[in-house]
């Protein structure tokens, strides 16, 4: 049972855990100082907060504080002041810190969208509610097959999930969200489900995570079918009430998920201010071989700020579309969007206290993301030799274009097409990710072992193939060995779409400027001194190119 925070109503509804329960393993490591910053005021859905800054997604604005960062092999240790975790696992919990709360990327249809799109949506919502009521009656009489084939779940057809047979359990889907209610009919008794920590519901409105998990992997109970019904589903409760996520426990959840890679990690939450420790946890998961999928956010018609974690590099970001494949007005947009998926008027399971049918229509990129996560896990299970970056690229390459011309800021490369992704040729691999800067490749920095060096004393010359993507991965960095009294040169074959250069041994970041940059940036060659040393080969995509495949050559010679 949790410890309620001051000022919060603690409903304390326990979840009946009918499946395997796996306790998360404690993650070791030193904790860094975490000074708290002043909290921001709360707000409601479409109200503007003091100072003119709009709130994120469903409502309550966040409190800002630094997270605790640690890199110990598979994860980032994060101990927050929230209440869900077993205190035996978190003996050093902080109390009273002003943690920054991230909000779930859900738009409550009536409260938020209805006010702005009432004329366009009212008749459709009435039709949908009548259909939900009818289908609930059908399900009550046991005709779940008829319900599964009904147009209520139109989103399955949109991404091609009804045009192929999903596989059995394989690559896991990890939902890091609020509490999943295993007592609801759509999830009750679901096989292949692991609750990684205790699920604590906070009241009748706390159904966000259940909806997310059901869209991805509901097994067909009561006629409600997820995209990948037999998926291995792992669930981590990082909720802080029905609409908020505690980033401290989100970090711990992602870090725990990183022990299960390869896996697809779904993050249907976000905020406007980057939190480096959340980003580091994501980079750790990517480093371990996971694909991280995040909801883009719902502020497209409220200033369209960048939303995190969706806007971080190496995160597969998902916008929202409607039943006609048009981008939702609320969907956040930007160069960081990878694809879009249905997220408007999506029917999700809710408690009977919310709806007598147990189903209700909802809007938000929160519900687009799990459709893509499930599609990715399906494709990856069917094609297990692919890497996470290859799965992501296949989903981009095979997506149905929403608008002509290729990439679009609202819908990315289009709407995923599962049948096409199952048969498309494997794209080139992109090894050693993430490798964007020194901290990601140098041993003892973000990752204890760093990245293996491309060249060594016994192999001073080598080649490697990789890929670059302007919107997500425009740079690759490799450690190289510079032998004593030798000249090491780099060259890249990319048809002019990328350039290669060398950074010296003292480099702290490729973002250096001034005298540090003048000292460390060596150009295309570097000469070893009296003793050998490690330097860094940098391959960067040219600003004029959207993407490139390349071969980097590193050669050592006497002069």
FIKE-384208 format. One record per atom (N, C-alpha, C): x, y, z; residue in one letter. Coordinates in steps of 0.001 Angstrom, whole numbers, plus 500000, padded with zeros to 6 digits. Layout:
% FIKE-384208
XYZA/...
//
This chain:
% FIKE-384208
500857498812500000X/500000500000500000X/500892501236500000X/500390502297499436X/501207503486499247X/501150504421500442X/502024505407500419X/501972506522501368X/501387507721500644X/500241508186501051X/499591509288500344X/500373510565500549X/500491511371499485X/501138512666499581X/500187513672500220X/500706514646500932X/499842515687501500X/499056516381500400X/497778516592500652X/496946517315499702X/496317516436498654X/496663515153498624X/496073514244497657X/495036513376498350X/493931513117497666X/492936512191498191X/493415510784497879X/493560509975498877X/494094508637498708X/492951507641498684X/492542507255497483X/491456506285497374X/491949504874497649X/493202504595497250X/493810503337497634X/493089502116497137X/492635502116495888X/491935500942495370X/492943499895494955X/492991498738495606X/493989497723495235X/493592496998493965X/494573496531493218X/494336495735492021X/494486494268492375X/493511493462491994X/493641492030492187X/494590491483491147X/495764491040491566X/496782490575490641X/496550489097490362X/496018488802489198X/495666487441488860X/496723486761488014X/497812487447487748X/498858486893486912X/500178487037487637X/501240486647486970X/502559486699487580X/502902488118488011X/503429488239489179X/503879489536489683X/505377489456489882X/506113490291489176X/507557490302489303X/507980491602489949X/508680491549491062X/509165492748491708X/510362493297490964X/510428494608490763X/511578495176490077X/512847495009490890X/513934494755490208X/515213494642490886X/515759496015491232X/516260496187492444X/516866497477492770X/518043497757491859X/518194499010491463X/519295499397490590X/520335500111491423X/521558499662491364X/522601500200492209X/523171501483491622X/523790502263492473X/524514503413491955X/524520504576492918X/525437505482492692X/525527506707493482X/524396507640493105X/523866508338494054X/522824509325493766X/523437510701493690X/522968511478492744X/523457512839492587X/522523513803493309X/523006514980493645X/522140515947494321X/520957516324493459X/519830516624494064X/518611516929493319X/517883518109493929X/518371519318493697X/517694520483494274X/516339520703493635X/515348520991494423X/514004521200493899X/513812522652493520X/513105522858492421X/512796524206491988X/511372524537492415X/511004525804492382X/509652526164492812X/508606525527491926X/507490525072492507X/506446524455491701X/505694525486490879X/505142525009489767X/504269525842488955X/502836525620489399X/501962526564489109X/500574526443489503X/499875525412488630X/498833524777489196X/498041523823488434X/497074524542487521X/496458523747486637X/495497524316485701X/494582523230485200X/493558523623484480X/492645522675483878X/492891522639482382X/492042521840481681X/492350521443480313X/492752522569479381X/491882523574479211X/492178524586478209X/492417525942478848X/492641525956480155X/492922527224480799X/494389527561480665X/494657528836480707X/496029529286480629X/496551529547482032X/497760529060482286X/498340529194483617X/498929530580483798X/499211530950485041X/499816532268485275X/501099532421484494X/501245533581483946X/502443533829483151X/502256533520481694X/501092533000481326X/500806532786479917X/501223531462479363X/501859530579480174X/502285529287479631X/501138528308479689X/500848527661478586X/499739526730478528X/500126525413479160X/499148524729479723X/499391523427480344X/499529522336479320X/500010521184479776X/500255520063478884X/499086519107478887X/498596518736477722X/497645517674477489X/496378517834478312X/496131516837479205X/494854516801479892X/494722517836480984X/495756518411481464X/495478519405482462X/496598519756483374X/496618519179484544X/497392519714485644X/498830519995485278X/499223521243485445X/500585521636485125X/501552520976486086X/502796521009485745X/503767520207486458X/504531521038487474X/505159520326488388X/506146520930489248X/507503520559488706X/508420521475488732X/509714521261488108X/510776520969489153X/511516519897488959X/512659519602489803X/513609518719489053X/514872518792489367X/515861517904488761X/515618516490489237X/515804515535488329X/515735514139488707X/517111513669489107X/517167512503489715X/518428511925490130X/518931511032489027X/520173511209488610X/520698510420487501X/521739509447487997X/521722508250487389X/522774507277487656X/522808506306486503X/523996505916486068X/524107504906485030X/524880503737485596X/524171502654485790X/524834501454486299X/524401500296485427X/525104500074484349X/524774498974483467X/523440499199482803X/522414498502483303X/521133498518482629X/520223499635483001X/520513500526483920X/519483501464484285X/519940502679485026X/518963503555485234X/519174504778485987X/518400504668487280X/519066504819488403X/518423504693489691X/517696505981490015X/516414505898490297X/515650507109490583X/514746506854491760X/514946507581492830X/514137507391494014X/513359508677494296X/512038508622494114X/511217509802494254X/510459509831495557X/509581510811495678X/508834510935496912X/507413510448496748X/507106509812495603X/505767509305495410X/505573508023496210X/504426507361496061X/503995506436497075X/503804505006496639X/503994504640495365X/503569503324494945X/504533502214495316X/505834502484495295X/506793501399495347X/506944500810496741X/507219499527496768X/507494498831498016X/508663499527498708X/508493499993499948X/509579500720500618X/510830499885500802X/510697498559500750X/511891497733500851X/512801497901499651X/512203498286498522X/512992498497497316X/513598499890497280X/513005500807498010X/513468502194497968X/513721502700499384X/514706502183500070X/514944502605501454X/515411504030501587X/515881504654500495X/516427506004500587X/515477507043500003X/514182506748499998X/513231507677499383X/513340509066499986X/513221510053499114X/513187511430499581X/511764511783499999X/511619512745500885X/510299513191501316X/510231514697501193X/509133515179500674X/508898516603500626X/509518517309499443X/510167516576498505X/510768517236497345X/509682517637496365X/509883518755495696X/508906519235494711X/509218518608493367X/508777517389493173X/509065516682491932X/508195517211490805X/508739517143489644X/508009517617488472X/507080516526487981X/505779516806487933X/504797515823487513X/504506515999486035X/504627514920485280X/504302514927483870X/502863514493483705X/502172514990482694X/500772514636482504X/500618513623481392X/499587512806481523X/499298511819480490X/498801512527479241X/499181512009478098X/498839512688476843X/497477512232476336X/496488512495477149X/495115512145476832X/494289513416476819X/493397513534475868X/492449514642475848X/491082514065476124X/490513514417477262X/489166513939477535X/488222514542476518X/487528513714475806X/486791514150474630X/485794515257474931X/484986515075475945X/483957516064476197X/484522517327476820X/485476517170477730X/485968518334478455X/486860519223477629X/487552518631476672X/488583519401476003X/488279519613474528X/488060518554473827X/487852518659472381X/486450519152472065X/485476518713472861X/484105519050472540X/483876520544472444X/484522521328473286X/484303522771473279X/484764523401471994X/485757522793471351X/486326523423470159X/485831522781468859X/485347521557468960X/484943520865467736X/483542520278467883X/482696520934468666X/481410520347468999X/480573520059467759X/480488521015466842X/479654520822465671X/480099519661464816X/481394519478464693X/481914518429463828X/481823517061464476X/481938517020465831X/482070515733466505X/480788515222467138X/479801516116467378X/478663515694468182X/477919514516467566X/477589514599466274X/476838513508465668X/477633512215465637X/478936512323465405X/479774511127465390X/479842510499466779X/479917511323467825X/479979510782469175X/478666510091469541X/477552510677469140X/476265510030469404X/476209508680468720X/476630508642467456X/476631507379466716X/477529506359467400X/478706506816467817X/479660505909468435X/479137505385469770X/478515506259470564X/478000505811471861X/476878504798471675X/476011505018470679X/474962504036470403X/475570502695469993X/476627502749469194X/477293501529468769X/477942500825469954X/478567501602470855X/479177501013472044X/478118500318472886X/476965500982473078X/475910500379473874X/475414499094473239X/475244499118471911X/474802497922471199X/475803496791471347X/477081497121471163X/478105496086471248X/478218495536472658X/478038496395473654X/478074495899475021X/476965494893475254X/475788495148474651X/474699494186474754X/475023492893474043X/475632493011472866X/476036491811472129X/477000490987472958X/478003491660473566X/479009490954474355X/478369490276475555X/477343490918476145X/476720490337477326X/476079488997477007X/475665488818475749X/475065487562475342X/476077486604474736X/477385486944474853X/478438486004474504X/478907486058473070X/478425486990472264X/478845487038470864X/480049487950470710X/481194487573471347X/482375488430471318X/482993488480469937X/482851487421469155X/483427487427467811X/482770488494466960X/481446488619467081X/480758489654466317X/481213491029466738X/481417491196468037X/481855492499468516X/483240492830468026X/484129491838468005X/485498492083467575X/485563492500466126X/484586492020465328X/484591492356463907X/483839493647463620X/483216494234464603X/482389495402464394X/483251496636464187X/482657497722463626X/483437498919463314X/483844499725464530X/483460499297465779X/483890500038466946X/485400500203466952X/486140499157466589X/487593499184466617X/488145499476465214X/487722500596464673X/488122500993463331X/489622501190463214X/490273501490464340X/491705501758464324X/492520500517463962X/491978499325464227X/492688498103463845X/492851498027462336X/491801498392461631X/491883498386460165X/492811499492459673X/492804500623460362X/493620501757459916X/495095501401459842X/495580500579460791X/497004500219460797X/497252498818460221X/496192498197459697X/496356496894459063X/496394495725460021X/495975495922461273X/496030494833462245X/495017493741461961X/493983494056461189X/492972493061460841X/493275492382459506X/494439492675458947X/494795492123457637X/495931491116457724X/496300490723458919X/497342489725459130X/497062489050460464X/497644487879460661X/497443487131461904X/498558487442462880X/498228487997464041X/499288488339464995X/499952487083465549X/501228487191465907X/501945486026466433X/501608485773467894X/502181484690468426X/502079484428469848X/503017485330470623X/503189485062471913X/504044485922472744X/505460485998472193X/506034487182472257X/507388487383471752X/508021488595472389X/508429489564471574X/509056490778472085X/508062491502472998X/508427491798474227X/507475492387475173X/507081493816474817X/505874494179475219X/505432495570475272X/505464495977476734X/506226497022477050X/506316497503478432X/505561498828478522X/504507498859479303X/503704500067479485X/504144500741480778X/504811501878480650X/505173502698481813X/504153503826481865X/503250503754482824X/502105504661482848X/501575504693484275X/500261504873484424X/499641504764485728X/499315503315486039X/498309503107486884X/497931501765487302X/497022501115486274X/497274499853485978X/496414499058485112X/495457498261485986X/494172498369485701X/493126497731486495X/492859496333485954X/493445495328486608X/493288493949486161X/491904493397486442X/491078494157487162X/489730493678487462X/488733494002486354X/489076494925485458X/488161495228484362X/488059494031483425X/486894493793482845X/486713492599482009X/487721492480480874X/488121493599480269X/489011493506479106X/490389492998479471X/490806493151480757X/492136492725481173X/492121491587482174X/490960491231482696X/490873490222483740X/491399488874483256X/492340488321484011X/492877487006483682X/493720486963482441X/494179488109481961X/494968488114480730X/496267487317480930X/496544486340480033X/497814485617480144X/498984486478479666X/500196485984479899X/501412486660479421X/501498488106479911X/501078488319481155X/501061489667481738X/501876489675483023X/502786490617483146X/503622490746484335X/503496492156484887X/503094492254486145X/503029493549486810X/504355493762487526X/505155494679487016X/506518494871487507X/506573495548488867X/505506496201489259X/505402496756490606X/503936496779490989X/503648497159492203X/502273497171492697X/501463498230491952X/500279497850491507X/499382498768490800X/498409499367491812X/498401500683491936X/497555501357492932X/496652502357492211X/495389502039492135X/494420502933491508X/494038504042492473X/493743505215491931X/493468506375492786X/492032506874492684X/491150506112492015X/489762506544491927X/489149506200490594X/487928506639490421X/487143506265489243X/487703506823487943X/488500507888488005X/489056508471486787X/490402507860486397X/490878506921487196X/492217506375486967X/492138505171486030X/491859505431484744X/491760504346483772X/492702504535482581X/493538505574482637X/494392505899481495X/495299504729481118X/496003504175482088X/496944503095481787X/496227501836481331X/495056501574481889X/494282500411481451X/493882500559479994X/493488501770479609X/493137502024478216X/494346501826477305X/495492502357477725X/496714502227476922X/497084500755476743X/497098500000477838X/497454498581477769X/496451497800476937X/495166498135477045X/494131497410476310X/494229497660474813X/494468498895474430X/494617499187473005X/495778498398472409X/496828498243473175X/497990497513472677X/497759496020472662X/497159495470473741X/497259494024473910X/496054493376474574X/494863493981474545X/493694493311475108X/493475491989474388X/493191490897475137X/493126489569474510X/491817489247473816X/490825490148473878X/489551489876473234X/488436489609474218X/488707489769475514X/487646489605476510X/486524490592476231X/485273490116476351X/484102490974476091X/484142491592474698X/484858490951473774X/484864491424472401X/485817492556472125X/486589493010473134X/487517494121472919X/488898493559472628X/489391493850471429X/490630493252470958X/491707494312470780X/492878494057471363X/494012494933471143X/494722494604469840X/495704495421469505X/496436495209468256X/497177493877468278X/497821493560469389X/498646492352469511X/498138491586470730X/497077490773470563X/496369490192471708X/497210489266472581X/498146488515471995X/498926487555472768X/500294488093473180X/500489489354473081X/501800489930473391X/502209489651474830X/503495489554475053X/504027489626476404X/503863491063476873X/503050491272477892X/502745492618478377X/503354492803479759X/504205493816479904X/504808494182481181X/504300495570481565X/503939495734482833X/503282496964483266X/504024497547484462X/504275498852484407X/504903499578485519X/504030500768485878X/503608500845487125X/502763501946487588X/503640503100488059X/503650504186487293X/504368505405487671X/503404506546487883X/502132506230488135X/501104507258488205X/501157508095489454X/500596509272489352X/500483510213490471X/499094510816490378X/498095509991490611X/496732510402490358X/496330510025488947X/495099510291488559X/494573509804487280X/495159510480486048X/495761511667486196X/496227512377484996X/497704512717485027X/498423512267486033X/499810512692486157X/500746511495486343X/501985511695485918X/503039510711486053X/504166511326486877X/504663510586487849X/505818511030488615X/507067510684487813X/507853511670487375X/509011511365486533X/510066510538487253X/510151510658488577X/511110509848489307X/510826508366489118X/509549508010489232X/509197506610489099X/509097506198487634X/508851507151486745X/508950506843485316X/510382506450484961X/511350507179485547X/512758506834485337X/513031505421485826X/512544505096487005X/512769503768487557X/512063502705486725X/510873503026486224X/510156502083485374X/510875501818484065X/511372502874483431X/512117502704482180X/513399501942482431X/514060502233483561X/515290501538483908X/515036500054484143X/513907499738484787X/513539498340484976X/513235497682483636X/512536498395482765X/512232497856481431X/513499497579480645X/514542498390480890X/515799498211480162X/516444496859480448X/516048496201481544X/516543494861481845X/515852493804480976X/514781494189480283X/514007493236479499X/514218493412477998X/515178494206477606X/515422494418476182X/515891493111475525X/515536492867474256X/514750493754473396X/513285493797473818X/512732494990473805X/511342495222474160X/510925496550473554X/509619496771473510X/509066498053473079X/508489498727474314X/508984499906474653X/508560500626475851X/507617501742475438X/506392501724475960X/505390502731475610X/505307503792476692X/505442505076476280X/505372506217477184X/504274507164476689X/503116507088477293X/502003507965476911X/501874509116477902X/502963509844478092X/502972511007478979X/504038511965478489X/504054513163479054X/505075514124478645X/504937515461479328X/505853516329479024X/505868517688479544X/506719518571478654X/506717519854478932X/507370520802478031X/508828521066478367X/509239520730479571X/510605521031479995X/511420519752479986X/512537519711479274X/513366518494479263X/513860518153480660X/513865516893480988X/514404516408482255X/515529515431481918X/516774515825482117X/517906515023481645X/517923513600482169X/517456513366483395X/517527512024483943X/516514511089483296X/515372511634482907X/514424510854482129X/515028510512480771X/515698511487480166X/516350511233478888X/517451510184479038X/518219510257480104X/519283509284480308X/518730507873480496X/517595507761481185X/516971506446481332X/516545505900479979X/516009506771479134X/515615506353477793X/516836505935476980X/517911506725477063X/519129506371476334X/519691505037476817X/519562504764478107X/520012503474478631X/519202502334478029X/517892502521477926X/517052501496477314X/517420501292475851X/517660502381475138X/518072502274473733X/519422501570473642X/520341501930474519X/521660501298474554X/521546499792474774X/520547499365475564X/520356497949475854X/519590497208474770X/519103497949473765X/518445497296472638X/516945497415472597X/516354498335473363X/514907498538473355X/514508499623472354X/513265499567471918X/512646500633471127X/511706501397472043X/511890502707472153X/511073503548473024X/510091504334472166X/508797504159472431X/507724504821471683X/507023505799472620X/506792507027472162X/506173508039473026X/505076508794472293X/504047509172473037X/502976510016472511X/503501511417472255X/503130511993471121X/503668513287470701X/503221514430471592X/502008514346472161X/501453515448472930X/500230516022472248X/499457516788472996X/498164517283472512X/498064518799472501X/499161519468472269X/499157520929472280X/499330521533470888X/498974520792469857X/499140521298468501X/498358522557468222X/497211522725468877X/496403523935468682X/496485524854469895X/497509524662470744X/497708525524471915X/499173525943471990X/499681526449470889X/501052526937470845X/502053525945470307X/501694524677470298X/502522523613469732X/503961523610470263X/504152523603471574X/505517523481472094X/506034522063471898X/507336521916471883X/507922520576471857X/507585519867473160X/507253518590473061X/506879517808474235X/507916516715474464X/508234516482475720X/509230515474476087X/508562514407476970X/508860513128476728X/510028512576476030X/509911512432474521X/508755512747473939X/508581512482472510X/509620513188471644X/510049514390472045X/510971515168471218X/512435514804471429X/512713513884472347X/514101513474472535X/514594512660471330X/515883512759470999X/516452511848469998X/516308510391470460X/516191509513469490X/516104508066469714X/514785507632470334X/513797508528470348X/512451508169470761X/511565508149469532X/510787507082469358X/509891506941468215X/508584507631468582X/508304508784467968X/507238509682468406X/506002509532467531X/504835509561468173X/503583509223467489X/502562510343467646X/502088510871466520X/501000511826466502X/499666511128466359X/498578511915466297X/497222511361466269X/496507511713464975X/495714510751464474X/494859510965463314X/493428510581463671X/492481510969462788X/491085510591462992X/490722509438462059X/489441509114462001X/488984507958461227X/489170508156459727X/489370509397459309X/489590509693457890X/491069509914457573X/491937509522458455X/493391509658458300X/493867511098458348X/493027512023458751X/493447513414458866X/494107513624460229X/495145514454460289X/495767514721461596X/494790515431462522X/494754515006463765X/493900515654464753X/494387517077464997X/493451517992465200X/493825519395465414X/494712519553466640X/494526518699467635X/495277518848468879X/496668518231468837X/496958517387467852X/498206516637467887X/499411517569467793X/500350517407468699X/501580518205468641X/502380517790467418X/503088518739466836X/503783518457465586X/505192519024465620X/506022518480464751X/507404518940464660X/508238517954463884X/509497518299463673X/510399517444462917X/510689516140463636X/510350516052464909X/510632514851465699X/509527513805465613X/508445514076464918X/507365513100464758X/507805512022463765X/507620510763464132X/507974509651463247X/506776509157462446X/505685508840463113X/504474508375462441X/503278508925463207X/502087508645462690X/500849508977463391X/499957507747463369X/499005507716464288X/498074506589464369X/496762507095464936X/495677506327464781X/494383506779465300X/494461507196466762X/493923508379467041X/493935508899468395X/492768509815468669X/491771509773467806X/490599510630467958X/489346509764467918X/488510509913468935X/487302509103469048X/487650507613469083X/488624507284469899X/489039505901470080X/488309505343471299X/487632504239471141X/486872503638472227X/487809502872473154X/487747503179474433X/488637502549475404X/487819501999476565X/488354500997477269X/487657500474478445X/487755501435479626X/486652501573480342X/486594502433481523X/485812501696482605X/485950502125483872X/485149501498484933X/483663501696484684X/482857500789485227X/481416500910485076X/480891502176485719X/481627502729486672X/481220503999487272X/481343505147486281X/482108504960485239X/482247505971484194X/481226505766483079X/480932504515482773X/480022504207481677X/479367502862481958X/478054502782481755X/477339501533482029X/477765500419481086X/478378500779479960X/478846499767479011X/480274499319479276X/480982500078480125X/482391499768480343X/483293500262479238X/482763501059478326X/483534501590477198X/483172503059477005X/484115503845476513X/483852505259476253X/484823505764475192X/484400506736474375X/485299507319473372X/486230508342474008X/487479508298473633X/488480509234474143X/489346509744472991X/490006510870473223X/490907511469472256X/492276511654472888X/493319511635472088X/494647511947472586X/495726511087471969X/496904511653471871X/498036510872471361X/498428509765472333X/497953509846473585X/498132508746474528X/497664507429473933X/496616507489473125X/496007506277472608X/496542505921471224X/497220506859470600X/497902506556469336X/499167505742469590X/499919506120470631X/501210505489470900X/501115503986471112X/500174503465471940X/500153502014472145X/499807501219470900X/499067501811469971X/498808501119468709X/500116500889467961X/500984501899467981X/502271501786467294X/503213500872468073X/503196500954469392X/504027500067470199X/503682498610469926X/502399498320469872X/501976496951469603X/502351496510468197X/502201497412467227X/502602497085465860X/504095496778465796X/504898497584466504X/506344497365466507X/506697496026467141X/506054495696468277X/506339494428468945X/505911493252468076X/504800493382467381X/504316492348466460X/505351492111465361X/505760493171464695X/506722493044463599X/508047492471464113X/508474492940465258X/509751492496465825X/509700491021466217X/508548490585466743X/508384489171467089X/508420488305465842X/507769488770464787X/507759488017463535X/509110488061462822X/509920489090463120X/511217489252462465X/512289489478463543X/512608488437464296X/513436488606465496X/514886488967465236X/515356488859463995X/516752489210463720X/516951490713463545X/515868491473463501X/515986492921463344X/516462493567464642X/517098494710464524X/517439495529465681X/516323496542465926X/516376497214467064X/515366498227467368X/515349499326466312X/516515499778465893X/516561500851464891X/516015500373463549X/516204499092463228X/515656498577461973X/514136498477462036X/513598498071463184X/512145498031463334X/511562499431463162X/512191500410463788X/511718501787463664X/511757502249462211X/512843501941461519X/512967502387460135X/511974501683459226X/511701500413459472X/510698499705458676X/509326500340458864X/508978500704460089X/507689501360460317X/507609502694459588X/508711503418459531X/508718504673458761X/508598504391457262X/509410503459456783X/509482503206455341X/508172502670454775X/507427501899455560X/506217501244455037X/504936501959455436X/505029503076456129X/503831503790456573X/503032504314455387X/501709504340455558X/500831504939454552X/500916506450454661X/501270507111453596X/501391508562453637X/500019509212453786X/499926510113454728X/498683510843454943X/498576512007453977X/499716512641453714X/499743513758452777X/500839513520451759X/500661513987450550X/501692513754449531X/502986514490449870X/504084513930449381X/505363514597449557X/506251513975450598X/505844512835451156X/506702512167452117X/506468512655453532X/507489513132454178X/507413513504455586X/506504514702455803X/505753514655456910X/504842515726457278X/505008516010458757X/505015517276459144X/505296517637460525X/504242517142461509X/503012516905461062X/501966516427461961X/501883514909462019X/502153514258460904X/501976512803460853X/503265512053460548X/504390512758460505X/505655512097460236X/505664511443458866X/506008510150458849X/506072509407457588X/504755508722457248X/503730508922458086X/502422508365457769X/501901507464458866X/500928506622458525X/500274505714459457X/500849504316459269X/501266503649460337X/501878502325460207X/501006501341459433X/501655500486458693X/500992499474457875X/501624498136458239X/500987497398459135X/501585496175459661X/501886495152458575X/500951494839457655X/501281493842456622X/502500494241455794X/502614495508455444X/503770495954454654X/505053495849455470X/504976496175456754X/506169496100457599X/506643494670457796X/505728493716457724X/506097492311457902X/506887491760456728X/506742492366455579X/507370491819454368X/508417492731453745X/508589493937454243X/509541494877453647X/510972494389453847X/511856494688452905X/513270494331453097X/513839495000454346X/514744494316454992X/515377494886456180X/516244496067455785X/516087497196456443X/516931498363456145X/518327498165456713X/519275499014456349X/520619498916456934X/520557499076458452X/521444498386459124X/521510498504460578X/522261499771460972X/521977500260462163X/522664501431462695X/523272501040464038X/524504500571464043X/525087499996465264X/525488501061466284X/525712500585467495X/526306501385468583X/525454502550469038X/524166502533468790X/523316503622469286X/522993503432470766X/522857504535471483X/523040505926471072X/524510506324471137X/524958507028470112X/526354507488470048X/526428508888469447X/525696509801470074X/525587511165469571X/526658512103470123X/527223511763471298X/528177512668471932X/529148511859472783X/530172512533473285X/531249511870474018X/530711511091475214X/529761511661475959X/529277511037477179X/528628509683476912X/528157509469475692X/527492508222475355X/528450507127474892X/529685507475474571X/530622506468474057X/531841506277474952X/532156507268475800X/533340507173476653X/533047506289477861X/533883505318478183X/533664504474479359X/533619505306480640X/532762504886481544X/532657505567482826X/531802506805482809X/531140507098481701X/530270508271481624X/528813507809481780X/527996507951480749X/526603507532480867X/526485506024481028X/527287505290480260X/527298503834480339X/528655503389480870X/528707502546481882X/529984502189482496X/531033501709481504X/530629500893480527X/531598500370479563X/531712501239478319X/530871502262478206X/530878503082476998X/530538502234475781X/531085502618474647X/530941501829473423X/532295501226473065X/532341499998472563X/533622499402472174X/534315500271471122X/535630500411471202X/536331501241470217X/536300500612468833X/536201501453467832X/536186500967466460X/537561500455466042X/538606501110466504X/539975500660466234X/540726500497467556X/541704499614467565X/542487499325468767X/543966499250468400X/544806499017469402X/546237498892469147X/546535497705468241X/545766496632468370X/545982495458467523X/545272495567466180X/544304496494466068X/543599496709464799X/543444498211464596X/544503498882464140X/544496500347464067X/543685500903462891X/543254500041461952X/542421500472460829X/541157499621460794X/540045500256460405X/538782499518460392X/537748500306459606X/536619499652459311X/535490500287458620X/534204499894459324X/533198500752459211X/531886500449459783X/530811501134458952X/529670500459458815X/528524501015458093X/527482501487459093X/526814502564458787X/525775503096459662X/524776503927458885X/523816504462459599X/522796505317458987X/522611506574459825X/522133507619459178X/521843508895459828X/520448509349459428X/519768510015460334X/518433510547460067X/518366511941460658X/518046512928459834X/518093514319460255X/517180514593461444X/516014513974461495X/515043514288462536X/515308513581463852X/516201512587463863X/516342511785465075X/517780511414465406X/518632511260464399X/519986510756464640X/520944511330463593X/521202512641463633X/522016513264462582X/523520513090462768X/523957512429463859X/525394512287464113X/525683510933464744X/526804510312464333X/527318509099464969X/528769509342465367X/529091508920466575X/530432509145467112X/531037507797467517X/532319507603467157X/533002506344467464X/534336506632468148X/534648505836469159X/535987505918469748X/536983505231468818X/538129505851468642X/539186505269467808X/540517505351468546X/541399504420468274X/542727504416468875X/543719505101467943X/544482506033468479X/545511506735467720X/546868506215468205X/547564505391467415X/548855504838467860X/549913505936467983X/550892505673468804X/552002506624468974X/552727506822467651X/553001508076467352X/553798508457466181X/553161507997464863X/551850507789464861X/551138507428463623X/550124508507463279X/549752508544462013X/548713509457461539X/547448508643461276X/546358509047461883X/545067508383461678X/544172509321460869X/543578508758459815X/542697509538458931X/541316508901458885X/540317509751458673X/538943509264458523X/538404509710457171X/537555508874456592X/536868509192455341X/535506508527455389X/534527509165454781X/533185508608454795X/532639508550453377X/532019507418453051X/531357507243451770X/529855507352451993X/529275508464451546X/527840508681451744X/527241509497450615X/527911509528449480X/527393510286448346X/527280511765448615X/528132512310449460X/528085513728449774X/527077514106450829X/526353513120451381X/525308513430452357X/525838513533453777X/527096513178454009X/527662513222455356X/529139513561455279X/529667514063456364X/531084514388456465X/531674513695457687X/533000513496457675X/533695512852458788X/534832513742459272X/535076513731460564X/536171514485461160X/536549513828462487X/537610514306463092X/538137513703464310X/538157514735465438X/537758514284466610X/537878515076467824X/538985514469468681X/539802515308469298X/540959514856470050X/540619514215471383X/541611513646472064X/541397512902473314X/540806513721474446X/541028515025474476X/540549515852475590X/539124516352475397X/538472515993474310X/537142516509474006X/536124516076475059X/535340517017475520X/534266516721476467X/532914516602475778X/532725517337474674X/531463517304473943X/531680517845472542X/530944517305471590X/531027517828470228X/530335519184470122X/529701519609471201X/529093520931471227X/530023522006471748X/531282521690471909X/532241522678472400X/532330523880471460X/532741524995472023X/532921526211471234X/534185526928471693X/534547527958470990X/535669528802471377X/536987528072471399X/537776528338472433X/539123527768472510X/539098526252472682X/538083525729473351X/537988524274473505X/537784523595472158X/536925524163471341X/536686523597470018X/537942523702469159X/538602524849469220X/539826525029468436X/540904524031468847X/540944523693470138X/541929522725470620X/541583521300470217X/540291520936470256X/539904519524470159X/539500519067468764X/538970519955467929X/538524519527466606X/539729519438465678X/540025518238465172X/541257517995464425X/541063517908462918X/539857517935462460X/539650517769461017X/539653516299460643X/540197515973459470X/540121514594458966X/541306513732459372X/542251514280460099X/543404513476460508X/543912513941461867X/544614513054462535X/545210513352463828X/546527512592463935X/547517513200464533X/548830512572464695X/549025512175466153X/549425510915466358X/549646510433467703X/550909511016468305X/550935511202469595X/552117511709470274X/553062510581470656X/553775510779471741X/554749509770472158X/554078508534472736X/552820508650473130X/552047507510473624X/550705507487472889X/550151506301472722X/548851506196472057X/547740506775472921X/546625507121472288X/545475507681473005X/544215507439472196X/543080507460472884X/541799507347472204X/541317508728471771X/540789508803470562X/540143510005470044X/538753509594469550X/538085510481468786X/536703510223468401X/536488510568466933X/535951509600466181X/535585509837464778X/534122510236464725X/533838511353464082X/532512511958464061X/531980511929462634X/530823511289462429X/530143511289461127X/528868512102461286X/528745513187460520X/527611514089460670X/526879514246459349X/525555514174459419X/524709514350458241X/524740515803457797X/524819516033456512X/524822517402456001X/523438518017456176X/523357519322456419X/522060519970456647X/521093519816455484X/521620519611454282X/520764519502453092X/520165518111452928X/520583517143453727X/520147515757453556X/519172515359454660X/518167514576454283X/517211514065455260X/517716512798455934X/518449511985455184X/518942510714455711X/520098510251454843X/520868509333455391X/521989508802454617X/522441507469455203X/522887506576454313X/523627505383454717X/525082505648454365X/525988505216455219X/527390505559455000X/528298504397455378X/529544504488454926X/530618503616455384X/531750504519455845X/532112504393457118X/533209505162457682X/534479504315457650X/535558504886457120X/536860504214457091X/537826504959458002X/538502504229458865X/539532504776459745X/540831504045459437X/541853504777459027X/543131504154458650X/544281504801459407X/545240503983459797X/546440504460460491X/547661504170459632X/548537505144459518X/549752504976458729X/550901505722459407X/552118505490458898X/553286506137459499X/553299507619459230X/552698508055458153X/552625509483457848X/551520509759456841X/
//
